[in-house]
């Protein structure tokens, strides 16, 4: 979902307050993915994404049973 991003920035998107886009053009505080990553890691899981700039992103979350 979303506008997508260049996957070379994959590690940056999970840093708190990080935004790859102009905040005047796109809403957001830059904390959502950082919080999601912390929660998933507390449950011994992982989160990553597949993305194409201008086409959208898919986020993959893996949690142990």
LINTA-V767945 format. One record per pair of residues at least 24 apart in sequence whose ideal C-beta (glycine too) atoms are under 10 Angstrom apart, sorted by sequence separation. I is the first residue (numbers start at 1). J is the second residue. D is the distance in whole Angstrom. If there is no record, write none. Layout:
i = {I	I}
j = {J	J}
d = {D	D}
This chain:
i = {2	13	14	37	39	36	2	14	33	14	14	20	13	14	13	14	13	11	10	13	10	9	10	7	10	7	9	7	5	7	9	13	4	6	7	8	4	5	6	7	13	2	4	5	6	10	3	4	5	6	2	4	5	3	4	7	3	4	5	3	4	5	2	3	4	2	3	4	1	2	1	2	1	2	1}
j = {26	37	38	61	63	61	28	40	59	41	47	53	47	48	48	49	49	48	48	51	49	49	50	48	51	49	51	50	49	51	53	57	49	51	52	53	50	51	52	53	59	49	51	52	53	57	51	52	53	54	51	53	54	53	54	57	54	55	56	55	56	57	55	56	57	56	57	58	56	57	57	58	58	59	59}
d = {9	9	9	9	10	8	10	10	8	10	7	9	10	9	10	9	7	10	7	9	6	10	9	10	8	8	9	7	8	6	9	9	10	8	8	10	10	5	9	9	10	10	5	9	5	10	9	5	6	10	8	5	9	8	6	9	7	5	10	8	5	7	10	7	5	6	8	10	6	5	6	10	8	9	8}
